[in-house]
């Protein structure tokens, strides 16, 4: 190759590398493909970088790409990388035996240091794909062999993914915040890691009662950073999540501001549909019912043009949101959206947050439940809503659990569900949900009789037992004891343990 051609090849490869490091994968791919069309000779490193772009954007194509583009006289490192990328490509396809053959070749080359750390990261993801979390954890620990800052950030990300699969979301938040601490001011150097961390933190802060996480997510989103076009969806999701964090903190004006910022992010129509639905819900909570109806109508119109069968990931949640808001604006159409969602079957991609656990099942059960409730089928609604409650309660998604509990109260009329909703909203006293809950609370019932268990709890309070001691003596959970206490407070018209003891003595409940 002439010297000028070699220089040109190096120049475009350097630009491709810069685009890749900026998480601008589409333009990196376009540059490579254009150079090939112009009959530029791609070196081995360029081929391997194009393969990495496929891993980021369309992993199903990496295996045929690497077989079509054999490396020419590769070094040991290049051969190891090719084997490593093929292993990851096959694991994304679910061909784990074939993946392991290629990983075995890479293991013979990458035995220690940064190279072993990177290989361990790929194998960790292979086991995450197979949902073998114990093996994933073993390889994640090996990924710390790469002691560079890049290696540390990658290892913490992997640990956060494993915690998510184990439904340990509060611990995942801690890992994600550690990633952000490691990146610090070097956001341009670790662009994708920062995008992923901010997006993940914001989404989790929206779901978990963790004010510090919400505060950190807002601070990161507020930074003047140019997100790459390939990360537009993550920025969009992060803005929406921060918006709802603000609303849950009682700042509805700030919520609207973030939703408006999200409006200017260039995302696909299905995500814009979700934004219309968010704005419709926001309009409802501030009492602007005509505005809410208009936003819902805009969402429906946009949804008509979406090829739902071609969706593969969690963007399908748009159908559940359509069904949920249809119960307010067009009840007869709610069953259609639920049926359309169920008709799509399981997610076809394993890189989405909701693909590995029960969260999507809980969301579908909740939406189905309120749809049935709106149609007057309280018994069927209760069955679905209990499923949603059980999952959200277990994983600590308190706001969604509160929604399910409130719907169960409407379905059953049982005060227990109202008390459970109150527990879940304890960390959101300024939110519209807490205000609505206050309106739904029954008045105190000073003449209502106590049940057998309520009487026992009352006597134990009078004996001076703590909540934990009562839970241990009665073989109940702490939350169950607290729920009994709240009912007792309401029935007796008191608001403290001291007042309860005095009232119990007056009523001779201790004899």
C-alpha positions in Angstrom: 0.0 0.0 0.0 1.3 3.5 -0.9 2.5 5.6 2.1 -0.3 8.2 1.4 -2.9 5.4 1.5 -1.5 4.1 4.8 -1.7 7.6 6.3 -5.3 8.0 5.0 -6.3 4.6 6.5 -4.8 5.6 9.8 -6.6 8.9 9.7 -10.1 7.4 9.2 -9.4 4.7 11.8 -8.4 7.3 14.3 -11.6 9.2 13.6 -13.6 6.0 13.9 -11.9 5.3 17.2 -12.8 8.8 18.5 -16.4 8.3 17.5 -16.5 4.9 19.3 -15.0 6.4 22.5 -17.6 9.1 22.4 -20.3 6.4 22.3 -21.3 7.7 18.8 -21.6 4.2 17.4 -23.9 5.0 14.4 -21.4 7.4 13.0 -18.5 5.1 13.7 -20.2 2.3 11.8 -21.1 4.7 9.0 -17.5 5.8 8.6 -16.2 2.2 8.5 -18.8 1.1 5.9 -18.2 4.2 3.8 -14.5 3.5 3.7 -15.1 -0.1 2.7 -17.3 1.1 -0.2 -14.5 3.4 -1.3 -12.3 0.3 -1.3 -10.1 1.4 1.6 -8.2 -1.5 3.1 -9.4 -2.1 6.7 -6.6 -3.2 9.1 -7.2 -5.9 11.7 -7.8 -3.3 14.4 -10.5 -1.6 12.2 -12.3 -4.9 11.7 -12.2 -5.6 15.4 -13.5 -2.1 16.2 -16.4 -2.6 13.7 -17.2 -5.8 15.5 -17.3 -3.9 18.8 -19.7 -1.5 17.3 -22.0 -4.4 16.3 -21.8 -5.5 20.0 -23.2 -2.1 20.9 -25.8 -1.8 18.2 -26.8 -5.1 16.6 -25.0 -8.0 18.2 -26.8 -10.6 16.1 -24.7 -9.5 13.1 -21.2 -9.8 14.7 -20.7 -13.5 14.1 -21.3 -13.4 10.3 -19.3 -10.2 10.1 -16.2 -11.7 11.7 -16.4 -14.8 9.6 -16.7 -12.7 6.4 -13.8 -10.6 7.5 -11.0 -12.9 8.4 -8.0 -11.2 10.1 -4.8 -11.1 8.1 -1.8 -12.4 10.0 -3.2 -11.4 13.3 -1.1 -10.9 16.4 -1.9 -13.0 19.5 -3.8 -10.1 21.0 -5.9 -9.6 17.8 -6.7 -13.3 17.6 -7.7 -13.3 21.3 -10.0 -10.4 20.7 -11.6 -12.0 17.7 -12.3 -15.2 19.7 -13.6 -13.1 22.6 -16.0 -11.1 20.4 -17.2 -14.3 18.7 -17.9 -15.8 22.2 -20.0 -12.8 23.1 -21.8 -12.8 19.8 -22.8 -16.5 20.2 -23.9 -15.9 23.8 -26.2 -13.1 22.7 -27.7 -15.6 20.3 -28.2 -18.1 23.1 -25.6 -20.5 21.6 -23.7 -21.0 24.8 -21.8 -24.1 23.9 -20.5 -22.5 20.8 -19.7 -19.3 22.8 -17.6 -21.3 25.2 -15.5 -22.8 22.4 -14.4 -19.3 21.4 -14.0 -18.1 25.0 -11.7 -21.1 25.6 -9.4 -19.9 22.8 -9.4 -16.4 24.2 -8.5 -17.8 27.7 -5.3 -19.4 26.3 -4.2 -16.0 25.1 -5.5 -13.6 27.8 -4.1 -15.0 31.1 -3.6 -12.0 33.3 -3.7 -8.3 33.7 -5.9 -5.9 31.8 -6.5 -8.5 29.0 -7.8 -11.1 31.5 -10.0 -8.4 33.1 -11.6 -7.5 29.8 -12.2 -11.2 28.9 -13.7 -11.8 32.3 -16.1 -9.0 31.7 -17.3 -10.6 28.4 -17.7 -14.0 30.1 -19.6 -12.4 33.0 -22.1 -11.1 30.4 -22.2 -14.5 28.8 -23.4 -16.0 32.2 -25.8 -13.1 32.7 -27.3 -14.0 29.3 -27.8 -17.5 30.5 -29.1 -16.3 33.9 -26.4 -18.2 35.8 -25.8 -15.6 38.4 -23.3 -17.6 40.5 -21.0 -18.1 37.6 -21.5 -14.5 36.6 -20.4 -13.4 40.0 -17.3 -15.6 39.9 -16.2 -14.0 36.6 -17.1 -10.5 37.7 -14.6 -11.0 40.6 -11.9 -12.0 38.0 -12.6 -8.8 36.0 -10.8 -6.8 38.7 -7.6 -8.2 37.2 -7.7 -5.0 35.1 -6.6 -2.5 37.7 -6.9 0.5 35.4 -9.7 3.1 36.0 -11.5 1.7 32.9 -11.3 -1.8 34.4 -12.6 -0.6 37.8 -15.6 1.2 36.2 -16.4 -1.8 34.1 -16.2 -4.2 37.1 -18.5 -2.0 39.1 -21.0 -1.8 36.3 -21.0 -5.6 36.0 -21.6 -5.9 39.8 -24.6 -3.6 39.4 -26.0 -5.8 36.7 -25.7 -8.9 38.8 -27.4 -7.1 41.8 -30.3 -6.1 39.5 -30.8 -9.7 38.4 -30.9 -10.7 42.0 -33.5 -7.9 42.6 -31.2 -6.2 45.1 -32.0 -2.7 43.8 -30.9 -0.6 46.7 -27.4 -2.2 46.5 -27.4 -1.7 42.8 -28.0 2.0 43.4 -24.8 2.1 45.6 -22.8 0.4 42.8 -24.1 2.9 40.2 -23.2 5.8 42.4 -19.7 4.4 42.9 -19.4 4.2 39.1 -20.2 7.9 38.9 -17.7 8.7 41.7 -15.0 6.8 39.8 -15.8 8.7 36.5 -15.8 12.1 38.3 -15.1 14.8 35.8 -13.8 12.4 33.1 -17.2 12.1 31.5 -16.0 12.6 28.0 -13.4 9.8 28.4 -15.9 7.4 29.8 -19.0 8.6 27.9 -21.0 5.4 27.6 -20.3 4.4 31.2 -21.5 7.8 32.4 -24.7 7.6 30.2 -25.6 4.2 31.4 -24.9 5.1 35.1 -27.0 8.3 35.0 -29.9 6.6 33.2 -29.8 3.6 35.6 -29.6 5.8 38.7 -32.5 8.0 37.6 -34.8 5.1 36.8 -34.0 3.4 40.2 -34.4 6.7 42.1 -37.9 7.0 40.5 -38.8 3.6 42.0 -37.1 3.4 45.3 -37.5 5.6 48.4 -33.9 6.9 48.3 -33.8 10.7 48.4 -30.0 10.8 48.0 -30.2 8.8 44.8 -32.9 11.1 43.5 -30.7 14.2 44.4 -27.6 12.7 42.7 -29.6 11.7 39.6 -30.9 15.3 39.2 -27.4 16.7 39.7 -26.0 14.5 37.0 -28.8 15.1 34.5 -28.5 18.9 35.1 -24.8 18.9 33.9 -24.2 20.6 30.6 -23.1 17.5 28.7 -23.7 16.7 25.0 -25.2 13.2 25.0 -24.5 11.2 21.8 -27.3 10.5 19.4 -27.0 6.8 20.2 -27.7 7.6 23.9 -30.7 9.8 23.2 -33.1 7.2 24.6 -31.1 6.9 27.8 -31.2 10.7 28.2 -34.9 10.8 27.5 -35.6 8.1 30.1 -33.3 9.8 32.7 -35.1 13.2 32.2 -38.5 11.5 32.6 -37.4 9.7 35.7 -36.0 12.8 37.3 -39.3 14.6 36.5 -41.2 12.0 38.5 -38.7 12.1 41.3 -39.5 15.8 41.5 -43.2 15.2 41.5 -42.9 12.6 44.3 -41.0 15.2 46.3 -43.9 17.6 45.9 -42.4 19.8 43.2 -44.8 19.4 40.4 -43.6 22.5 38.6 -40.1 21.1 38.3 -41.6 17.8 37.1 -43.3 19.6 34.2 -40.0 21.4 33.4 -38.1 18.1 33.0 -40.9 16.6 30.9 -40.6 19.6 28.6 -36.9 19.1 28.3 -37.5 15.5 27.4 -39.8 16.6 24.7 -36.9 18.1 22.8 -34.8 14.8 22.8 -34.9 13.1 19.4 -36.3 9.6 20.1 -38.5 7.1 18.2 -42.3 7.5 18.1 -42.9 4.8 20.6 -41.0 6.8 23.3 -42.8 10.0 22.3 -46.0 8.1 22.9 -44.9 7.4 26.4 -44.1 11.1 26.9 -47.6 12.1 25.8 -48.9 9.6 28.3 -46.7 11.0 31.1 -47.9 14.5 30.4 -51.5 13.2 30.4 -51.0 11.7 33.8 -49.3 14.8 35.0 -52.3 16.9 33.8 -54.6 14.6 35.8 -52.8 15.0 39.0 -52.9 18.8 38.8 -56.6 18.7 37.9 -56.3 19.8 34.3 -58.7 17.1 32.9 -59.1 18.5 29.4 -55.4 18.8 29.0 -55.1 15.2 30.2 -57.6 14.1 27.6 -55.8 15.9 24.8 -52.5 14.4 25.6 -54.0 11.0 25.8 -55.6 11.5 22.4 -52.3 12.6 20.9 -50.7 9.4 22.4 -53.3 7.2 20.8 -52.9 8.8 17.5 -49.2 8.3 17.5 -49.5 4.7 18.7 -51.7 3.8 15.7 -48.6 4.1 13.4 -46.3 2.0 15.6 -45.4 -1.5 14.3 -45.7 -3.2 17.7 -44.7 -6.6 16.3 -41.3 -5.2 15.5 -40.7 -4.0 19.1 -38.3 -6.2 21.1 -37.7 -4.5 24.4 -39.2 -2.6 27.3 -40.6 0.1 25.1 -43.6 -2.1 24.9 -44.5 -0.7 28.3 -46.2 2.0 26.2 -49.1 -0.4 25.7 -49.6 -0.8 29.4 -49.5 2.9 29.9 -52.1 3.3 27.1 -54.3 0.7 28.9 -53.9 2.4 32.3 -54.9 5.8 31.1 -57.6 4.5 28.9 -59.4 3.4 32.1 -59.8 7.2 32.7 -60.4 8.5 29.2 -61.7 5.6 27.1 -62.5 2.6 29.3 -63.8 0.4 26.4 -60.4 0.6 24.7 -58.3 -0.5 27.8 -58.8 -4.2 27.2 -57.6 -3.8 23.6 -54.2 -2.4 24.7 -53.8 -5.1 27.4 -54.6 -7.8 24.9 -52.2 -6.3 22.3 -49.4 -6.2 24.9 -50.0 -9.9 25.9 -50.1 -10.9 22.2 -46.5 -9.7 21.7 -45.2 -12.4 24.1 -41.9 -12.3 25.9 -39.2 -9.7 25.3 -36.9 -10.7 22.5 -33.8 -8.9 23.8 -31.8 -9.6 26.9 -30.1 -6.3 27.2 -33.1 -4.4 28.6 -33.5 -3.8 32.3 -36.8 -5.5 32.5 -35.9 -8.7 30.6 -34.5 -10.6 33.5 -37.0 -10.3 36.4 -40.6 -9.9 37.4 -41.0 -6.2 37.1 -42.7 -6.3 33.7 -45.0 -9.1 34.9 -46.0 -6.9 37.9 -46.7 -3.9 35.6 -48.8 -6.0 33.3 -50.7 -7.5 36.3 -51.4 -4.0 37.8 -52.7 -2.7 34.5 -54.8 -5.7 33.9 -56.2 -5.4 37.4 -57.2 -1.8 37.1 -58.7 -2.5 33.7 -60.9 -5.2 35.2 -61.7 -2.9 38.1 -62.9 -0.2 35.7 -65.0 -2.8 34.0 -66.7 -3.8 37.3 -64.9 -7.2 37.7 -63.7 -6.6 41.3 -62.9 -10.3 42.0 -60.8 -10.7 38.8 -59.1 -7.4 39.5 -58.1 -8.4 43.0 -56.3 -11.5 41.7 -54.2 -9.5 39.3 -53.5 -6.7 41.7 -52.4 -9.1 44.4 -49.8 -10.4 42.0 -48.6 -6.8 41.3 -48.5 -6.0 45.0 -46.6 -9.1 45.9 -43.8 -8.4 43.4 -43.5 -4.6 44.0 -43.6 -5.1 47.8 -40.8 -7.8 47.6 -38.4 -5.8 45.5 -39.0 -2.5 47.3 -40.7 -0.5 44.5 -42.8 1.4 47.1 -44.6 3.8 44.9 -45.8 1.1 42.5 -46.7 -1.1 45.6 -48.8 1.8 46.9 -50.6 2.1 43.6 -51.4 -1.6 43.8 -52.6 -1.4 47.4 -54.8 1.6 46.7 -56.4 -0.3 43.8 -56.9 -3.3 46.0 -58.6 -1.1 48.5 -61.0 0.0 45.8 -61.5 -3.6 44.7 -62.1 -5.1 48.2 -63.1 -2.2 50.4 -60.6 -3.6 53.0 -58.9 -0.9 55.2 -55.8 -3.1 55.4 -54.8 -2.1 51.8 -55.2 1.5 52.7 -52.9 1.1 55.6 -50.3 -0.7 53.5 -50.5 2.1 50.9 -49.9 4.6 53.7 -46.8 2.6 54.8 -45.4 2.6 51.3 -45.9 6.4 50.9 -44.3 7.3 54.2 -41.2 8.6 52.3 -43.3 10.8 50.0 -45.3 13.0 52.3 -45.4 15.9 49.9 -46.5 14.0 46.8 -49.9 14.1 45.2 -50.2 10.4 46.2 -50.0 11.3 49.9 -52.6 14.0 49.4 -54.9 11.6 47.6 -54.3 9.0 50.4 -55.4 11.5 53.0 -58.6 12.1 51.2 -59.3 8.3 51.1 -58.5 7.7 54.8 -61.6 6.6 56.8 -62.5 8.7 59.8 -61.5 7.4 63.3 -63.9 4.9 64.7 -63.8 5.3 68.5 -66.7 3.0 69.1 -65.6 0.2 66.7 -64.7 -3.1 68.4 -61.1 -4.4 68.2 -60.5 -7.7 66.6 -58.8 -10.5 68.6 -55.3 -9.7 67.1 -55.8 -5.9 67.6 -56.6 -6.5 71.2 -53.5 -8.6 71.7 -51.3 -6.0 70.1 -52.9 -3.3 72.3 -52.1 -5.4 75.4 -48.5 -5.9 74.3 -48.1 -2.1 73.8 -49.4 -1.6 77.3 -46.8 -4.1 78.6 -44.2 -1.9 77.1 -43.0 -4.2 74.3 -41.3 -2.7 71.2 -42.6 -3.3 67.7 -39.7 -5.8 67.1 -40.5 -7.6 70.4 -44.2 -7.9 69.5 -43.3 -9.2 66.0 -41.1 -11.9 67.6 -43.6 -12.9 70.2 -46.5 -13.1 67.7 -44.4 -14.6 64.8 -45.5 -11.8 62.6 -43.5 -9.4 60.4 -42.7 -6.0 61.8 -44.8 -4.3 59.1 -47.8 -6.5 60.0 -47.6 -5.4 63.6 -47.4 -1.8 62.5 -50.4 -2.2 60.3 -52.4 -3.7 63.3 -51.3 -0.7 65.4 -52.5 1.8 62.8 -55.9 0.2 62.7 -56.1 0.3 66.5 -55.1 4.0 66.6 -57.9 4.8 64.1 -60.5 2.7 66.0 -59.7 4.2 69.3 -59.1 7.8 68.0 -55.6 8.1 69.4 -52.3 9.0 67.7 -49.5 7.7 70.1 -48.6 4.7 72.2 -49.0 6.8 75.4 -52.5 7.8 74.4 -53.3 4.2 73.5 -52.3 3.0 77.0 -54.4 5.6 78.7 -57.4 4.9 76.5 -57.0 1.1 76.9 -57.0 1.6 80.7 -60.2 3.7 80.5 -61.9 1.1 78.3 -60.7 -1.7 80.6 -59.1 -3.5 77.7 -56.3 -4.8 79.9 -58.5 -7.0 82.1 
